Amino acid sequence: MPRKARSSFETASARLKLPIKENKKPYWERLGPGLSLGYRRNDHAGSWSIRAGDGAGGEWLKRIGTADDYETANSKDVLNYEQAVAEARRLYRGKSDTEHDPSKPLTLDEALKLYEADLAARSALTFNARLVRHHLTPALLSKPLALITTAELKAWRDRVLAKGLQPSSVNRIRNVFRAALELFAPSRSHIRPNDAARITAPSGRSARRGRRSRRARCAAGPRDRAPTPARPR
């Protein structure tokens, strides 16, 4: 059986021979279907990244650590090639639609499924947990909770509001997401339930109040001004 070719990422000396790209984008190495490991060559120590497909034509990227170009790998924030490959595979395995393995990262889709099951076990309504999925992108659903940022959720909120989704519906979805985090965030995500609570949309009452105030100001016209005294002749 032919020996697998050595990776240009495998050793620090091999990585440091790679030229620094003008656009500073990473070099990519395919690890398997839908999964690639990236190495960004820098003036200082390089960095590792993961690029993963979401199963719907999109992809997500995440920086996973510093390369051991000048420091000894510690399996935490400084990774050698083997550790970077293992971390990339560990994060990517969280996209599986099968029953969740506790040793793998929990995705948003899996968290919603588990939340729905929890509601059913308590004889509570499960409709909202199912409805939420229709308003979330495949890329967001397939992403591990540990990789989802508050900024991404705010961008999602602004996007669905721009498409015409009512603020009350956005807030309902937000509440479901927060409830799921309350079950799984302590050990699965860096986004706390209180952070999710801040991803809110203006209520219809506040929006109507703002519109009424603007109409009232327009109807009132410019404020009365004191007459300008006539110049003495």
C-alpha positions in Angstrom: 0.0 0.0 0.0 1.5 3.4 -1.0 2.6 5.6 1.9 0.4 8.7 2.4 2.3 11.8 1.3 3.5 14.0 4.2 1.5 17.2 4.8 3.2 20.5 4.3 1.6 21.4 7.7 3.1 18.5 9.6 6.2 20.2 11.0 7.0 23.7 12.0 10.0 23.8 9.7 7.8 22.8 6.7 5.2 25.4 7.6 7.7 28.2 7.9 8.9 27.5 4.4 5.5 28.5 3.1 5.4 32.1 1.7 3.2 34.6 3.5 0.3 35.4 1.3 -0.4 39.0 0.5 -4.0 38.7 1.5 -3.0 36.8 4.7 -5.5 34.0 3.9 -4.8 30.5 5.1 -3.5 27.5 3.2 -6.0 24.8 3.3 -5.7 21.0 3.6 -8.7 18.7 3.0 -9.2 16.3 5.9 -12.4 14.7 4.5 -15.7 15.4 2.9 -16.8 18.9 4.0 -13.9 19.4 6.3 -10.6 21.3 5.8 -7.8 22.4 8.1 -6.3 25.8 7.5 -2.9 27.2 8.4 -2.3 31.0 8.2 1.3 31.9 7.8 2.3 35.1 9.7 5.3 37.1 10.5 5.1 35.5 13.9 3.5 32.2 14.9 0.9 30.9 12.4 -2.6 30.0 13.4 -4.9 27.0 12.7 -8.5 27.3 11.4 -11.3 24.9 10.5 -13.5 25.2 7.4 -16.6 23.0 7.5 -19.6 22.5 5.1 -23.0 22.9 6.6 -24.7 20.4 4.3 -26.7 23.1 2.5 -24.1 24.6 0.2 -22.7 26.9 2.8 -19.8 26.7 5.2 -18.5 28.1 8.5 -15.0 28.9 9.6 -13.4 29.1 13.0 -9.9 29.8 14.3 -9.0 26.9 16.7 -5.5 27.8 18.0 -2.0 29.0 17.5 0.5 26.7 15.6 3.6 25.4 17.4 5.9 27.3 15.1 7.9 28.8 17.9 6.3 27.5 21.1 5.9 24.0 22.5 2.4 22.6 21.9 0.2 22.4 25.0 -3.0 20.8 23.5 -4.9 24.0 24.5 -4.2 27.2 22.8 -0.9 26.1 21.1 -1.4 23.1 18.8 0.8 20.9 16.7 -0.4 19.5 13.5 -1.8 16.3 15.0 -3.6 18.2 17.7 -5.0 20.7 15.2 -6.4 17.8 13.1 -7.9 16.1 16.1 -9.6 19.4 17.2 -10.9 20.1 13.7 -12.5 16.6 13.6 -13.9 16.9 17.1 -15.6 20.2 16.2 -16.9 18.9 12.9 -18.4 15.8 14.3 -20.9 17.9 16.2 -22.8 18.5 12.9 -24.2 14.9 12.9 -28.0 14.5 12.7 -27.9 11.3 14.6 -28.5 10.8 18.3 -26.1 13.1 20.2 -22.9 11.7 21.6 -22.1 13.5 24.9 -18.4 13.5 24.0 -19.1 15.6 20.9 -19.9 19.3 20.7 -23.7 20.0 20.7 -25.1 21.8 17.7 -27.9 24.3 17.8 -30.1 21.9 15.9 -29.4 19.1 18.4 -30.0 21.5 21.3 -33.4 22.4 19.9 -34.3 18.7 19.4 -33.3 17.9 23.0 -35.3 20.9 24.2 -38.4 19.7 22.2 -38.0 16.3 23.8 -37.7 18.0 27.3 -41.0 19.9 26.6 -42.7 16.7 25.5 -41.6 14.9 28.7 -43.1 17.7 30.7 -46.3 17.6 28.7 -45.6 21.2 27.5 -46.3 22.6 24.1 -43.6 21.6 21.6 -44.8 23.7 18.6 -42.5 26.7 19.2 -39.4 24.5 19.4 -40.2 23.1 16.0 -41.2 26.5 14.6 -37.9 28.1 15.4 -36.0 25.8 13.0 -37.9 27.2 10.0 -36.5 30.7 10.7 -32.9 29.7 11.3 -30.3 29.1 8.5 -28.8 25.6 7.9 -25.4 27.1 8.7 -26.5 28.3 12.1 -28.4 25.1 12.9 -25.4 22.9 12.1 -23.0 25.0 14.1 -21.8 23.8 17.5 -23.1 26.0 20.3 -19.5 26.7 21.3 -18.9 28.4 18.0 -22.0 30.6 17.8 -21.4 34.2 18.8 -23.8 36.8 20.0 -22.9 39.0 17.0 -24.1 36.1 14.7 -27.4 36.0 16.5 -27.9 39.8 16.3 -27.1 39.6 12.6 -29.8 36.9 12.2 -32.3 39.0 14.1 -31.7 42.0 11.9 -31.9 39.8 8.8 -35.3 38.3 9.6 -36.7 41.7 10.7 -35.7 43.1 7.3 -37.5 40.2 5.6 -40.7 41.2 7.4 -40.9 38.9 10.4 -42.8 40.5 13.2 -40.8 41.7 16.3 -43.1 39.6 18.5 -42.2 36.5 16.4 -38.5 37.3 16.7 -38.7 37.7 20.4 -40.6 34.3 20.7 -37.8 32.6 18.8 -35.3 34.3 21.0 -37.1 33.0 24.1 -37.0 29.5 22.8 -33.3 29.8 22.1 -32.7 31.2 25.6 -34.6 28.3 27.1 -32.5 25.8 25.2 -29.4 27.5 26.5 -30.6 27.4 30.1 -30.7 23.6 29.7 -27.3 23.1 27.9 -25.3 26.3 28.0 -23.5 25.7 31.4 -21.2 23.2 29.8 -21.8 23.6 26.0 -21.7 27.2 25.1 -19.9 30.5 25.9 -23.2 32.4 25.2 -25.0 32.8 28.5 -28.9 32.8 28.7 -28.7 36.5 29.7 -26.8 37.3 26.5 -29.5 35.6 24.5 -32.1 37.8 26.4 -30.5 40.9 25.0 -31.0 39.8 21.4 -34.4 41.3 21.3 -36.5 43.2 18.7 -38.5 46.4 19.4 -42.0 45.6 20.4 -44.9 46.7 18.3 -46.1 49.0 21.1 -42.7 50.8 21.2 -42.6 51.1 17.4 -46.1 52.5 17.3 -45.3 55.0 20.1 -42.3 56.1 18.1 -44.3 56.6 15.0 -47.0 58.6 16.8 -44.4 60.8 18.4 -42.9 61.6 14.9 -46.3 62.3 13.4 -47.1 64.7 16.3 -43.9 66.6 15.8 -44.5 66.9 12.1 -48.1 68.1 12.7 -47.0 70.7 15.2 -44.6 72.3 12.7 -41.6 74.4 13.7 -41.6 75.9 17.2 -42.8 79.4 17.5 -40.0 81.9 17.6 -39.9 85.2 19.3 -40.2 88.1 16.8 -37.0 89.6 15.7 -36.8 93.2 17.0 -36.9 95.9 14.3 -33.7 97.7 13.7 -33.7 101.3 14.9 -33.7 103.8 12.0 
